[in-house]
Amino acid sequence: MKEFKGKILFLDRSDINTDEIIPAKYLTEIEKTAMKPHLLEDLKLDGFDSGIDIKDKAIIVTRENFGCGSSREHAPWALEENGIAVVIAPSFARIFRQNMYNCGMLAIELSQDRINTIFNEFGKATAQISVDIEASEIVIQSKDQIKTIEFKISEFDKTLIQTGGWVEYADMHY
């Protein structure tokens, strides 16, 4: 099972699509590692520099409809290659969300109010998150404060996470 903790990359924008997560011109690559340097390189967000801001981040906190656009596994793969195994948002594109779980990664949905609180209380600080899948809790911590937030995922998605993704699950059960 992947590790679900680390520094937060705050992306304060809705509707970040799969072409912004990993540009289509890199979809012909035959190795996942080839996508690593191109994660979010086409993302238009004031003050964001993918070459600097992604480094050492493990969790994304963002706005609604993350992963909209084309239905491709490459978007979660590019996140995974950069050490990002958790995305937290109010909502996800359905196929992107499932691709995350199929890859053994977490797509955690929190209410818009909770996301706003996270941005307001932690968005300007260097903050990190630790996710406890068994307890269904997120612990957010900065130098000045700590906050625990509960979340819900289905038992099947939890099982996919615990086994490492769909392929590993299928190997165990079929």
Phi, psi and omega in degrees: 000140179293163176268132184245066177202155177148187182290151184264136168257111179272123176241097188272069178202143175273164171059039174285118188263170185294333176290333175278330178291310174217113183303143184303331182297346180261005184285351178273354179298142181263349177244134178301324183299335180294339179278341188310310184286355186253003179302126175060018183293337179259008181290127177262107182206121183309129176080359182268131175230108185301326181293338182250314191287334181282330185308129176068014178263146182236347185219136175254133169244126187213189183261187189292158174063037178292137177085017178290170179105219184292148180268091181224143177285345183300328181297308175297325178299317180296321175299311182301318180297338179262010177081013179261114183245000182222133169234132181241125183204166176291330180201159180229155167297138188304312183290320177301313181304312181293323176299324176300309180296321179299333178268005180078024181247163183256129170243100186260125178262125174237157179298158177302321178299318179293320178297316177302317179299317180298314178298315183293319185272334186234349188297335181262353183254165168279111185234159175222160182234144170235129182252126174256103184294318181298317181274352184054052181227146173247132174246119180254133184221137171233183179300326187261341185205169178219141181217138176248132181230132176277151175219166180233137167223158181292158178298323179294315178298322177298319178296318177301316179299313184293333179268352178101001178129181186295316182299314179294321177298313180297321177300325181282333190245351184231000000 
